[in-house]
């Protein structure tokens, strides 16, 4: 008759498998030397550089072709594709870019597993980075696309995740600033101040911007 496997042994096997998955995902991750140029273009695109939008989308699609199971690359490719809606006046192209980009973001979110609690790129836990990239895009698209509620939920998920406490300070600052922006927009002024205070207290890179926003809320 078959014998049952002891619970302790099952737990050890589960831990070993999880560790293997994490190590495998890290080993296959696109290098920082490859990732950073595409990321730099993406940041320029979010700051209003229209020419950088197309370059960012192309760069992340090229990286994704090399590693199609990387949810971080999928998320950035989706976000950049959605931003391409800003580069055309044609309504059908705007919709196509937005829908294609959000489909990629949905896929990136669906790809997340426990193994993605580890960083894949630039020391940020992949589970947090993918959710935050998706949140920013969902909150930015027009209301008729019905993504706002999910964007807010993803933001709250990131804020509540214990992994956030050990994420890089610059990332935490971005999350707190976004939370403050959403709270202020919803007239939750006290909550907005709380997140801005977190940025300042931690002396995050966004501290100066947080002080300016606090002054704006007080006026």
Steps between C-alpha positions, in 0.01 A plus 500: 500500500628854428627688801410862568767768486555671838369855522843637593652344192226647281575841645872460428420400143272803458768736633761343273274536195423864583870577544576334168233708329637821648856417407395395152305821441797708620747303289300557186419863566606756242819669622496852639721610210218393267215620720617849595501665151142388442402612850663841447295546184187399691563759772549770234173390341313536830644850533341613174771419246285374214795380295605274788164319503560316173863429592398363839232276351740365239775442756279309743340296222849398387597398854171314542573301183816376672322411824123469444435356849632809680193683643700818567593532133142416403368774731733771367434395140126525570526838671714643219262362238206665676687832499528478122136613499641847576702501176209483254189702421319203344230369739527139381875502556457651845262220594721230351810618686310534827331163474815317385700655783244416767473143370874464556466645850222253577726219379791626712278504810374149424860375472587593859574216741664474842836479324452860384524632855871509417645779284542445127630844406666783696442347846122556506284195581340407168159452663503863614647649183253331266203606713623857527568536126153363428342725763654813347375408154150401611462826691620702200272364227163668432218418738285333232756216488392404854845435642505757779360274772750227422782754492405619848481142627847422362638811670346393830641150452850644461459727803384208716764254381769426764759490220468878460690563826818347357465638145741772382422842650450660159230244419329549836506874436331452163229285661435750780489791254247315285292416807505867601396606149205258496392598851516873419298446182233321705498788756656280769734776606609352833598176329690688231695686769581169672665360188686822427627500859626143446705620203651786699560294815686236300696770315409336171622653172149643455514694832525843339199430279311370805566824691371702205184291487445539873514876458254477210259297716525759779414792270 
